[in-house]
């Protein structure tokens, strides 16, 4: 069976669309789907692909920033109040973030519905992922990789990319990460294809891997990399610099 990966968007948190959307990614095998992250513009990026919430059966959340989790409330409400959506969507997230996903991101808008006090499990089939473990979708085993995104008051905000194997390819998604070549070296080396967070702003934020830093990686690593989560504006010539290139909105990968 063919695995289809569609980048519904490939931009940063601050893009305004419609030329690009948040870096949310759809996995498809036959009629089964896994949405990797759901930012605030997810309903628009799905619409661009002639899809809607009814087409989404499973969701994975990498971390709690709005461009990755801000659309979960929309999924919860649209599926809950649609009588034709006959099952709860499944939601996967690390046990380090699953409680905060509810209490810090969703509870304000979702906790009270008519005649009951709701929880995350009111809307979703909830699958917390234990530390050092992963999750399974459509017989694919996803191994979580915690990345260094940013520290708040000396505390690391949990953010989890993943690695998986399919049709003799090992694929690594970084999710949001700082430039951390030492930490990620083993995953860079093991992967056949790398989908990597890449900031392209004139000034480094310090919380995303910047293009100028990724440029310093060894040639054999760069040539595995597709770059996404970039800023609006003119982009460098990534192919000339040794990468596969920058991923465009709606770009499809088949495995």
Secondary structure, DSSP 4 states (H G I P E B T S, - for coil): ---EEEES--B-TT--SSS--BS-EEEEETTEEEEE---TTHHHHHHHTT--GGG--EEEE---SHHHHTTHHHHHHHHHT-TT--SPEEEEEETTTHHHIIIIIIHHHHSEETTEE--HHHHEEEEEE-TT-EEEETTEEEEEEE----EETTEEPP-EEEEEEETTEEEEE--S----HHHHHHHHHH-SEEEEE-B-SSS--SSS-BHHHHTTS-HHHHTTEEEESBPSS----TTTTTSSEEPPTT-EEE-
